[in-house]
């Protein structure tokens, strides 16, 4: 499949599965505007999970996270009586965080359609925020001063700025990143 270098770089930076996207470039190539349209669709899909965003432009925060420990936890749970998927575990992390914040109520939703390929999981929380979880991809990551390949993904937190301040939303996203990168902290 043809893709321009700029489009590929943007898609990879955002953890976007570009091979399933419609193309509008010459000779059927994916170009940067195709990737930007898919990213806008991902943000829209996240916002749809929080109906109270209707009519108001949602605020958006993004962070790239190392999924190594989370994937290891999922693999360990596969042999248990109640195996959990990555989405299940992410839902528990979100529930843990918003359960400590008054007025937020976490829930989990999936989109089984084509958007799910762009945004495999959307975690919604009481209409005040929604979390889009991008595709996990291998990419260079600095660990203890060394560059190594790690499984990483983008988290996109869409929130209602009328109900949450940017500082509150940033704290939620920061705690998500911390617990995803160190899931053992959920036991502390």
C-alpha positions in Angstrom: 0.0 0.0 0.0 1.3 3.4 -0.9 1.7 6.0 1.8 3.7 9.3 1.8 6.6 9.6 4.2 4.9 12.4 6.1 1.7 10.5 6.4 3.5 7.4 7.6 5.4 9.3 10.2 2.3 11.0 11.5 0.4 7.7 11.6 3.2 5.9 13.4 3.6 8.8 15.9 -0.1 8.6 16.7 -0.2 4.8 16.8 -2.7 4.8 13.9 -3.2 1.6 11.9 -2.9 3.2 8.4 -3.3 0.1 6.3 -7.1 0.1 6.8 -7.7 3.8 6.0 -9.2 5.2 2.8 -6.7 7.0 0.6 -7.2 10.2 -1.4 -3.7 10.7 -2.8 -2.3 10.1 -6.3 -2.4 6.5 -7.4 -4.4 5.6 -4.3 -1.7 6.6 -1.9 -2.4 7.7 1.7 -1.4 11.3 2.3 -1.2 13.4 5.4 -4.7 14.7 5.1 -6.0 11.1 5.2 -4.2 10.5 8.4 -5.4 13.8 9.9 -9.0 12.9 8.9 -8.6 9.5 10.6 -7.2 11.2 13.8 -10.2 13.6 13.7 -12.5 10.6 13.4 -10.8 9.0 16.4 -11.3 12.2 18.5 -14.9 12.3 17.4 -15.4 8.6 18.3 -14.0 9.4 21.8 -16.3 12.4 22.2 -19.3 10.4 21.2 -18.8 8.3 24.3 -19.5 11.3 26.4 -23.0 12.5 25.2 -22.8 15.7 27.3 -20.1 16.9 24.9 -22.8 17.5 22.3 -22.8 21.0 21.1 -19.6 21.9 22.9 -16.1 21.3 21.5 -14.4 18.9 23.8 -11.0 19.5 25.2 -8.3 17.0 24.3 -5.1 15.7 25.9 -2.8 13.0 24.5 0.1 11.0 25.9 2.2 8.1 24.5 2.6 5.3 27.1 4.9 2.2 27.4 2.5 -0.8 27.5 5.2 -3.4 28.4 4.1 -4.1 32.0 0.4 -3.9 31.1 0.8 -6.5 28.4 2.9 -8.6 30.7 0.0 -8.5 33.3 -2.5 -9.5 30.6 -0.3 -12.4 29.6 0.0 -13.6 33.2 -3.8 -13.4 33.6 -4.5 -15.5 30.5 -4.0 -18.8 32.3 -6.3 -17.8 35.2 -9.9 -18.8 35.8 -11.0 -15.3 34.8 -8.7 -14.1 32.1 -8.8 -10.4 31.3 -8.2 -8.7 28.0 -6.1 -5.5 27.7 -9.3 -3.5 27.4 -10.7 -5.1 30.6 -7.5 -4.2 32.5 -7.5 -0.6 31.1 -11.1 -0.3 32.2 -10.1 -1.4 35.7 -7.3 1.2 35.8 -9.7 3.9 34.7 -12.3 2.8 37.3 -9.6 2.9 40.0 -8.7 6.5 39.1 -12.1 8.0 38.6 -13.5 6.1 41.6 -11.3 8.4 43.7 -12.7 11.5 42.1 -16.2 12.8 43.2 -18.8 13.0 40.5 -17.1 10.7 38.0 -18.5 7.2 37.2 -16.4 5.0 34.9 -17.8 2.7 32.3 -16.4 0.7 29.4 -17.6 0.7 25.8 -16.3 -0.9 22.6 -16.9 0.1 19.0 -17.0 -3.0 16.9 -17.0 -1.1 13.6 -14.2 0.3 11.4 -13.5 3.0 13.9 -12.4 0.3 16.3 -9.4 -0.3 14.0 -8.4 3.3 14.6 -9.4 3.4 18.2 -9.6 -0.1 19.6 -11.1 0.8 22.9 -13.0 3.8 24.3 -13.3 4.1 28.0 -16.0 6.6 29.1 -16.4 8.2 32.5 -19.8 9.6 33.5 -20.0 12.0 30.5 -17.1 14.2 31.9 -14.3 12.4 30.1 -13.6 9.7 27.6 -10.4 7.8 26.9 -9.4 6.6 23.5 -6.7 3.9 23.4 -4.7 3.6 20.2 -3.2 0.6 18.7 -0.1 -0.9 20.5 2.9 -0.7 18.2 6.6 -1.4 18.7 8.7 1.8 18.7 12.1 3.0 20.0 11.8 4.0 23.7 14.4 5.3 26.2 14.8 2.9 29.2 17.5 3.6 31.8 19.4 5.8 29.3 19.3 3.1 26.5 17.1 3.1 23.4 15.1 -0.2 23.2 12.0 -1.3 21.3 8.9 -1.2 23.5 5.2 -1.7 22.8 3.6 1.7 23.1 0.3 3.4 22.3 -1.4 6.8 22.4 -4.0 7.6 25.0 -6.4 10.4 23.9 -8.4 11.9 26.8 -11.3 14.0 25.7 -13.0 15.9 28.5 -15.8 18.3 29.1 -14.0 21.5 30.2 -17.3 22.7 31.8 -17.0 19.8 34.4 -13.3 19.2 34.6 -10.4 21.7 34.7 -7.4 21.1 32.5 -5.4 20.4 35.7 -8.0 17.7 36.8 -8.0 16.1 33.3 -4.2 16.2 33.2 -4.0 14.5 36.6 -6.3 11.7 35.4 -4.2 11.2 32.3 -0.9 11.3 34.3 -2.3 8.8 36.7 -3.5 6.6 33.8 0.0 6.7 32.3 1.6 5.9 35.7 -0.6 2.9 36.4 -0.4 1.5 32.9 3.4 1.7 33.0 3.4 0.2 36.5 0.2 -1.8 37.0 1.6 -3.4 40.2 0.8 0.0 41.8 -2.9 -0.9 41.6 -2.2 -3.4 44.4 -0.6 -0.9 46.7 
